[in-house]
Amino acid sequence: MDSEMNCVSDTTPCSNTHGRNVRGVLQLQKGVIYGPVRSRRLGQSLGINVLPSDEKMCTFDCCYCQYGRTRSPGVQSERLPSIERILEAVEVALEERRSLDAITFSGNGEPTMHPNFPSIVREVGRLRDKLAPGVPLALLSNSSLSGDERIRAAISSVDLRIMKLDVGNQEMLEALNGSGHGIHLDRIISGLAEISDTIIQTLFVKGSVDNRSDAELKDWLSALSRVRPMEVQIYSLDRPVPEKGLKAVDMQELESISELVENQLHVKAKAYGR
C-alpha cells in the first residue's frame, strides 16, 4: 500500500481483543504535515494528518493496519489539532513545496473523525487555490462515516475520493475491520452510493481471516454494484501489521479479482502488487 495510506497491510485471527502483545508496526506521523511521499496512485503527495500525533484514532480496528491496533475508539477532541494549527501548517508547507501531484487528507487513523473536518476541507481548499492551484485534494478514508450527511458533503467536495470497502457483509466487516462500535455495513454502502465518482480501495487477505472466498466475493461485488464507483483499486499486504496469521494474496489472484469487477460490473479495476 502507498506510504500515505491511513491503514494498510503475515499476521492470529483478527478480533477486538486489545490485551495481547502485537508485532512492531510503523511509527505514527509526528505532526500535521508529512511528506511529500511518492505514491503509486497519487504521485508526489503532501499528507495532512488532522489527528493526534501520539496515538491512532480510528472508527475501525483493522488487524492489518500499519499503525497497529485502535486502543481508544472514538473522538478525543482535546487531543486533536485545532483548525488554526492545521491551516498554519498547510500554508507553510504549500509555500515551501511547489511541485505536488496531490494534497492528501490521511494520517494517523480516520481523518473524517475530526469534528471540524468539513471546515478543514473547505479552508484547505482555499489555501490550495491560492498557493497550489490545480493540485487536487485527495482523501483516504475507511468510509465508516459516509452515512453522515455532513461528512458525506465534505467528502464530495474533495477532488479525489478514495474510499475503503474491503467486505460485502457485516460479519466480515467485524472480522477484518474490527467494526464493533455500532458501525453497520449497510449504512456505509448506502452512504457511499450517495457520493459520485468514488475510487474504492479493497485489501484482500487470506489465512486467519479470508475475504476472497467465492461467497465473500459475491457479497463484495453486490456491495460494489450498489456503490457504483468509477474505479476499484485492489491490493494486499505489504507493510508491517499488528497481528500474526494473515497472509498476502498473490498478484495473479488479485488480477483475477479485478477481472471479475470489470466483467461483471463493467467498472474499471486495477490490481496493485508489492
C-alpha positions in Angstrom: 0.0 0.0 0.0 1.1 3.6 -0.6 3.2 5.3 2.0 0.5 7.9 2.8 -2.4 5.4 3.3 -4.1 5.6 6.6 -4.4 1.9 7.0 -2.6 -1.0 5.3 -1.2 -4.3 5.5 1.9 -12.1 7.5 -0.3 -11.6 10.7 -3.8 -14.7 14.8 -7.3 -14.2 14.0 -8.5 -10.6 13.9 -10.5 -9.6 16.9 -11.1 -6.6 19.1 -9.0 -8.0 22.0 -6.6 -5.4 23.0 -4.6 -7.1 25.7 -2.3 -9.1 23.6 1.2 -8.4 22.5 1.5 -7.3 18.9 4.2 -7.2 16.4 6.1 -4.0 15.5 4.3 -1.6 13.2 5.1 1.7 11.5 5.5 4.8 13.5 2.8 7.4 13.6 3.0 10.7 11.7 4.5 13.2 14.2 2.8 16.3 13.0 0.1 17.8 10.8 2.2 17.7 7.6 4.2 14.8 6.3 5.9 14.1 3.0 5.6 14.7 0.2 5.6 10.9 -0.2 5.8 9.1 -3.5 2.5 7.3 -4.2 1.9 4.8 -6.9 -1.6 6.2 -7.3 -1.2 9.9 -6.5 2.3 10.8 -7.5 4.0 13.3 -5.2 1.5 13.6 -2.4 1.6 16.0 0.6 0.0 14.3 3.5 -2.3 16.1 6.0 -2.8 14.5 9.4 -5.7 16.0 11.3 -5.5 13.5 14.1 -3.3 13.2 17.2 0.4 12.6 16.7 0.9 10.2 19.6 -2.0 7.7 19.1 -4.0 6.3 16.3 -7.6 7.5 16.3 -10.0 5.4 14.2 -13.5 4.1 13.9 -12.1 0.7 12.8 -9.7 -1.7 14.4 -8.3 -3.4 11.2 -6.0 -6.2 12.0 -3.8 -5.3 9.0 -3.4 -1.6 9.9 0.2 -0.4 9.6 -0.2 1.8 12.7 -1.3 -1.0 15.0 -4.5 -1.6 16.9 -7.1 1.0 17.8 -6.7 1.5 21.6 -9.2 4.2 22.2 -12.0 4.1 19.7 -14.0 7.4 19.4 -13.0 11.0 19.3 -10.9 12.6 22.0 -11.4 16.2 20.9 -9.0 17.7 23.4 -6.1 15.8 21.7 -6.9 16.9 18.2 -5.0 19.7 16.4 -7.1 22.8 16.0 -8.2 24.2 12.7 -5.8 27.1 13.2 -2.8 24.8 13.7 -3.8 22.7 10.7 -4.2 25.6 8.4 -1.0 27.2 9.5 1.0 24.0 8.9 -0.7 23.5 5.5 0.1 27.1 4.4 3.7 26.8 5.3 4.0 23.5 3.5 2.4 24.8 0.3 4.6 27.9 0.3 7.7 25.7 0.5 6.5 22.9 -1.9 5.6 23.9 -5.4 5.9 20.6 -7.1 3.0 18.4 -5.9 0.6 16.0 -7.6 -1.9 15.8 -4.7 -2.7 17.2 -1.2 -4.0 14.2 0.8 -6.1 14.0 3.9 -5.0 10.8 5.6 -2.7 10.4 8.7 -3.0 8.5 12.0 -6.4 6.9 11.6 -9.7 8.1 10.0 -9.5 11.8 9.0 -13.3 12.3 8.8 -13.5 11.8 12.6 -12.2 15.3 13.3 -15.3 17.2 14.4 -14.4 20.1 12.2 -13.5 18.0 9.1 -15.9 19.8 6.8 -14.5 23.2 7.7 -10.9 21.9 7.4 -11.6 20.6 3.9 -13.1 23.9 2.9 -10.3 26.1 4.2 -7.5 23.8 2.9 -9.2 24.1 -0.4 -9.0 27.9 -0.3 -5.3 27.6 0.6 -4.8 25.2 -2.3 -6.5 27.6 -4.7 -4.2 30.4 -3.6 -0.9 28.6 -3.3 -1.1 25.5 -5.4 -3.8 26.0 -8.0 -4.7 22.9 -9.9 -3.3 20.4 -7.4 -6.2 18.0 -6.5 -7.3 17.5 -2.9 -7.4 13.8 -2.1 -9.0 11.9 0.8 -8.1 8.4 2.0 -11.0 7.2 4.2 -12.2 3.9 5.6 -15.8 5.1 4.6 -17.2 4.4 8.1 -18.8 7.8 8.4 -20.1 8.1 4.9 -23.6 7.6 6.2 -23.4 11.0 7.9 -24.8 13.6 5.6 -22.5 16.4 6.9 -19.4 14.2 6.4 -20.6 13.0 3.1 -20.9 16.6 1.8 -17.3 17.3 2.8 -16.2 14.1 1.1 -18.0 15.0 -2.0 -16.2 18.4 -2.1 -12.8 16.6 -2.3 -11.4 16.1 -5.8 -10.2 12.5 -5.4 -12.5 10.5 -3.1 -10.6 7.3 -2.3 -12.8 5.2 -0.1 -12.3 1.8 1.6 -14.6 -1.2 1.1 -13.0 -4.5 2.0 -16.1 -6.6 2.5 -19.6 -7.2 1.5 -21.3 -8.4 4.7 -21.4 -7.3 8.3 -19.7 -10.5 9.7 -16.6 -10.0 7.6 -16.6 -6.2 8.4 -16.3 -7.1 12.1 -13.7 -9.9 11.5 -11.4 -7.9 9.2 -12.0 -4.2 10.0 -12.9 -4.7 13.7 -16.2 -2.8 13.4 -17.5 -3.2 16.9 -18.9 0.3 17.7 -22.3 0.4 16.1 -20.9 0.8 12.6 -23.1 -1.1 10.1 -22.0 -2.0 6.6 -25.4 -1.3 5.1 -25.2 2.3 6.3 -21.7 2.6 4.8 -22.7 1.2 1.5 -25.8 3.5 1.4 -23.6 6.5 2.1 -21.1 5.6 -0.5 -23.8 5.2 -3.0 -24.7 8.9 -2.5 -21.2 10.0 -3.3 -20.4 10.3 -7.0 -17.2 9.2 -8.7 -15.6 7.4 -5.8 -12.5 5.3 -6.1 -12.9 2.2 -4.0 -9.9 0.5 -2.5 -10.1 -3.1 -1.3 -7.5 -5.1 0.6 -7.6 -8.8 0.2 -6.1 -11.2 2.7 -6.0 -15.0 3.4 -5.1 -17.0 6.4 -6.7 -16.5 9.8 -9.2 -14.2 8.0 -10.1 -14.6 4.4 -12.2 -12.2 2.4 -11.6 -13.6 -1.1 -13.7 -16.8 -1.0 -16.4 -17.2 -3.6 -19.1 -16.3 -1.1 -17.2 -13.3 0.2 -16.5 -12.1 -3.3 -20.2 -12.5 -4.3 -21.2 -10.2 -1.4 -18.5 -7.7 -2.1 -19.4 -7.5 -5.8 -23.0 -7.0 -4.7 -22.0 -4.1 -2.5 -19.9 -2.5 -5.3 -22.9 -2.7 -7.6 -24.8 -0.5 -5.1 -21.9 1.9 -4.7 -21.3 2.3 -8.4 -17.7 3.6 -8.1 -15.8 5.0 -11.1 -12.8 2.8 -10.3 -11.8 -0.1 -8.0 -8.2 -0.5 -6.7 -7.2 -3.9 -5.4 -4.2 -4.8 -3.3 -2.9 -7.0 -0.5 -0.5 -6.9 2.4 2.9 -5.2 2.0 3.6 -3.5 5.4 4.2 -4.4 9.0 1.0 -5.4 10.7 0.0 -5.8 14.3 -1.3 -9.4 14.2 0.1 -12.8 13.1 -1.9 -15.2 10.9 -2.8 -13.1 7.9 -1.1 -13.8 4.6 -0.8 -11.7 1.4 -2.8 -12.6 -1.7 -0.6 -13.0 -4.8 -0.7 -10.7 -7.8 -2.2 -13.3 -10.1 -5.2 -13.8 -7.8 -5.6 -10.0 -7.3 -5.7 -9.6 -11.1 -8.3 -12.3 -11.4 -10.5 -10.4 -8.9 -10.0 -7.2 -10.8 -11.2 -9.0 -14.0 -14.3 -10.1 -12.1 -15.1 -6.5 -11.3 -14.6 -5.4 -14.9 -16.5 -8.3 -16.4 -19.5 -8.4 -14.0 -19.9 -4.7 -13.1 -18.2 -3.0 -16.1 -16.2 -0.8 -13.7 -12.5 -0.1 -14.2 -10.4 -2.2 -11.8 -6.7 -2.4 -11.2 -4.6 -4.7 -9.1 -1.5 -3.4 -7.3 1.3 -5.8 -6.2 4.1 -5.3 -3.8 
